[in-house]
Amino acid sequence: MPPAATTLHGALLTLGRNDVLWKRKVDGWLGNVLTGTDQRKSMHAVFGWIAPGTEVPKLVREARQSTVQDLSSLGPGPARLELVAAVHTITVALSFFEHVREIAASMPGLAAPSAHDWHEEDRSFVSYLYSDDLPVPSAAQSFEAHLRDVTKWAAHRGERIQRILRLGRPANALLTNSFAEAVTASYADDFSAVAASVPEFAVWADVTDADITTRARRWLSSNRHESSTDYLPGTLRSANLAALEQPLAGEPHLPTIHDIYVNPHFRVTEAGPSARLTSDDWWSSEVPRRQDLELMLAGHLTSPRATGAPMLMIGEAGCGKSAVTRMLAAFPPAGEPTVVRVPLGQADPDLPVADQIGQALRYLTGDRVTWEDLSDHVSVVVLDGLDKLLSLRPNSNYLLEVVRFQLKEASRNRPVSVVITSRTSSLDQVLIPDGLPVVRLEPFDESQTRDWVAHWNRATATTPRKRLPVETVLAHGLLASQPLLLFMLATYLTDPLTPEPSADLSTTALLERLNDLCARRVGMEPQALSVAALGMFVRGRESLSETEFQADLAALGFQVPAWQYPQRWGPLADYQIASYLLDVLTGTDDELLFALLSHRLLTDRWPLWSMVFRLARSTVELRPLWRMLFLATLNRNDQPPRMDGYRGYQPTAGRSRSTFSTNLTLLRLVAKEVERTTKADEPESPRSAVEFVHRALKLGTKPIGQVTWSANGQLLTTNSGREITFWKITEDGQPRAIESHRGVSDVDWHPARSIAAIVQRSPASEEKTGSPIDTRRILVTALDGAEPRLLCAARSGTRISWSPNGSAVALLDPYSLRIVDVVSGATLVEHVFRGAPGQMGAYVPKPHWTRDGLHIVATHRTAAHLFLARGLRLVWKGRPGGGALAILAPDASSVIGACGSSGSTTTSRPVPRRAGASTTSSARSATASTGTRCRWSVRTRCSRRSRTSWSRRSSRAAFCPLWTT
């Protein structure tokens, strides 16, 4: 396999492909580096560019100019891609070596070293100088970012050249920033000059130059509708066009995709350790929104990087991924139209990638074109619907298989670019190689929606359909931002049989009608679609297999219809789930309710939880008695019903009573909120902390271990997977991440100020000093962008609690309880527990101060202790059954707590009591008077895996189950 044209070696060979004399001259000046015949001359591979009297720069520049002229008459194909890549590589190399030569010209006595002085290290540098890829523009980064890559490359190569020259001070100019910046500036000038003649360069240039961008768009426009005279690509394009021109939904008088298509906006980045590809907040804050999708795709498909790794295009269900791929197949943005679109939902998941492509080709062209027939053409493969393929057969290595397929095709001298689409929620099912370009399609904004409606009205002007009013569409922004739901909305509103919508038509009422329309299209009952949507939600997937769907329907007592592939379409799916659950909640089948709500928390998907609120509110407005039925069902289910009913409904491994109880608690909040917001003239409440917790969960897949609030309620922390994130609640109700720390096991807020103390794992250098168990440190952060202040060292398992006056913190670990001054970091007093230390790594409740700061309550092993803060003198000690999970002393007269036994936990409001009968329940909570023996009584149930957060302002405990995304 010849060297790639993105390397200096490969680029020089490509430029001299038809000129043996030129190649012999250049190879001679460069010490035979192109033929590799004599390692003893490899020093000339560097000095041949910069030595006095060398002809290499001139020869190479002339060859580049000749190649640029040849490109003007060369059509699309592998040969053109290779030449364009070589021209770019030479452009980078010429800018670098010409600036090195300028510096070398000021060095008297510059000459190539002898073979004796040419070391192995020097020969290794020459090897990777010629064999490594030079920086190439990427669709996943701006042109400015590419220029920064060129600067880094020039700085590194300049440092190595400086060592090779061995001329001391004069060569130090190669180490300065000005050298690398001068190389980059020269490269940018040359790039612009070449872009005037090579359209691929103009496409790569992003939007940094208005003239270059204009040339790029002109070239795209001229290539967009070119038809190939070659039979094979012509046949393929005809098939792609035929597929695009089919009426949507197979109904007459409906437009085609081509008629109403509007390019979506997008964000693009590279996959890597710091890229949180499933986080909406990360995308919004870290990656700019762009509008030039066609230009970006052209830049990628003409880049040498496109044939080495696929592009991943992601988005929510119904955001237009398939429409983009159909337009790409019918109207490729650059090059000849040899685009093969493979609907992965119809592909055999057991076949290799090449066979899946061949299968789709045979179906698309009626067996007229095979994959091998396209060996002489630049091929683009679009693998549409990775999420559907994964639902048929999980395969975490699919993207790696695509990379191997591309490398294999490249070794056969037939480069292939690949674009893969997938729903965002399926990304955690596959391994994503670092450096992969990832494009996320964005929802429509108002201007795009207006364009789409204008296209629709233009396409349906001569049909019996009514005109689609754009203001009516914009009034339902939840539906107008997603192309698929927008199409369903337009289909419904423009139907001649649909009555004119009233001005007060709500989005939930419209969703109900769209759901009925969707059910009629697929020949199912609306509730069957709800069962499908619920099955996907509880399984944490975006699709169901035929077996799973039919099993769910049968287990819940529905008639099993003919198989239709159910899909989850954002707000419509949320409506389907919410309406079904609320219908069940107002019925009398409590066993069905338990079967549906015992698998996954409703708050795991915030749009669904929001839809439950929205639908409940609109239902109460129409049916005032509905809330009474709703509450009656909740009250009947204070104790979970028997689990015998609907045992065949098992979408997950098992049912959880704690999940069911938590969902009922959340639904009680719905009833309370509905009652409050339906009162006249009462403003809508701000968003609850539950939303902020849910949004924080999007940061990763680790469970939430702790949630805390600042004293003023404006800051929030989430601790997930040993990484703590501080959030600020903004005026518009949206949380904004302001600071993060890794290796954090606990946090506590100052009682009056926005300052937090955290327990963090010490760096490796600090762990080697002092006690081997002092592996943690206490840091104090003011959340002002400055580095946190180190307070003191701490042991593994330390929990922290700030004193009410803010002057000290209490540190509890398996060995002792101590109070530390927050100014000096000195230990003021320490109590060492008797007997064996607590279990390392086990969950230890936080110590808590009484409000007056005179007492501290702490848990060691399974016993609760109450200490006087001054001197840490033990006042009393109690041992609740099952062990304490959280303890609070609101004042000097009572202590409350959450404790667990036999797999359950409870929380309690602090009601002071000196005596109470112990119960036989498996879960217990308690209050105890100071100085007396405490007794424990059952108050409330919660999940065993919950974390408890006590409010400073009231006598209430907020528990957060360990939700996972």
Order of alpha helices (4+ residues) and beta strands (2+ residues): alpha-alpha-alpha-alpha-alpha-alpha-alpha-alpha-alpha-alpha-alpha-alpha-beta-alpha-alpha-beta-alpha-beta-alpha-beta-alpha-alpha-beta-beta-alpha-alpha-alpha-alpha-alpha-alpha-alpha-alpha-alpha-alpha-alpha-alpha-alpha-beta-beta-beta-beta-beta-beta-alpha-beta-beta-beta-beta-beta-beta-beta-beta-beta-beta-beta-beta-beta-beta-beta-beta-beta
